[in-house]
Amino acid sequence: MKIDATSIMQMRSAILQQNSSLQKVAGQGLPGIGKTDATGDANFTEALRGALSEVNNLQSNASTASEAFERGETTDIAAVMIAREQATLGFQATLQVRNKLLSAYKDIMSMPV
């Protein structure tokens, strides 16, 4: 394969075109990622309360789905496993947030005044 100046310029042009396309997509953003629907005065307490409520709902739904499967009311094991995984991921994320908050609190408390 022979590489000459024209093929290099064509590759460069294609790369720049791809880069501009990616920048356009990145500028638009994806729905649900990086966008909030804040319509009022939101504070940390309300955000945390809402997140904990959502995790609680996920765990409740997983428990309900598991119990329904155990009683034979449903045979959709995939839906049960998805509900359980969603609850597990939500709980793990909650634990990580708690750990980060505790770490930040300890860092602040250990700062000299």
N, C-alpha and C positions, 0 to 999 in steps of 0.2 A: 504494500500500500504506500503510495507516494503522497507525501504531504507537501503542499505548496501554499503560497500566500493566499490564493483565492479560497481554498478549502478551509484554511484557518479563519479567514474573515467570515465565511459562511457559518462556521461553527460559533464564532463569537456573536454574530447576529442572532443566531438561534438561541444562544444562552441568554442574551440580553432581552430577547422577546419573551422567553420563558420567565425570566426574572420579573419583568414588568407585569406579566399575568399573575404571578404569585403575589406580588405586592398589592395588586388590585383585590385579589381574593382575601388577603390578610387584612386589608383596610375595611372590607365589608364585614368581616367577622362572621361567626357562625351563630345561628339562633341558640340561645341558652348558654352560650359561653362568653363570659366577660361582659354580659349585659345584665342590667338589673332593671326591675320595674318599680323603682322607688317612687312612690307617689306622695309620701308624707314624711314626717319626721321619724326616721328609723334610727334606732340606737342599737348598741351592741347587745343589750339585754334582750330586746325583742327578737333580734336575729338569732341569738343563741337559743332562746325559748322556742322559736319556730323550728330550728334545726333539730332540737331534742324531741319536739313533738313529731316531726317527720320520721325520725328514727324509731320512736315508739310505735307509730302507725305501721311502719315496715315490719317491726317485730311482731306486732299483733296480727297483721295479715299473714305472716309466715306461720305463726302458731295456728291460726284458724285454718289455713290451707293444709297444714300437716295433720291436724285433728280430723278434718274432713276426709283426707286420704286414708287415715287409719280406720275410720268408720266405714269406709267403702263408698262414701257419697260421691267421690270423684275418682277417676282413673288416670287423670292427667298428671303423671309424676314430673313431667318437665316443668309445668307451672309451679308445682310445689317446690321443686329444687331452685327455680329462679327466684321465687319469693324468699326462700331461706338464704340464698346467696346475697340478695339485695339487703336483707336484714343484717347479715354478717358484715357486709361491706360498710353499711351505715354505722354499725356499732364500732367497727375498727377505726373508721374515720373519726368518730366521736372520741374514742380513746386517744387517738393521736392529737386531736385538738386539745384535749385535757392535758396531755403530757407537755405540749408546747406552752400552754398557759401556765402550768406549774413551773416549767423551766424559766419562763420569762419573769414570773413572780420571784423566784429564787434569785435570779440575776439582779433584779431591781433591789431586792432586800439586802443583797450583799454589797451593793455599791456604797462607797464611802460618801458621807454627806459633807 
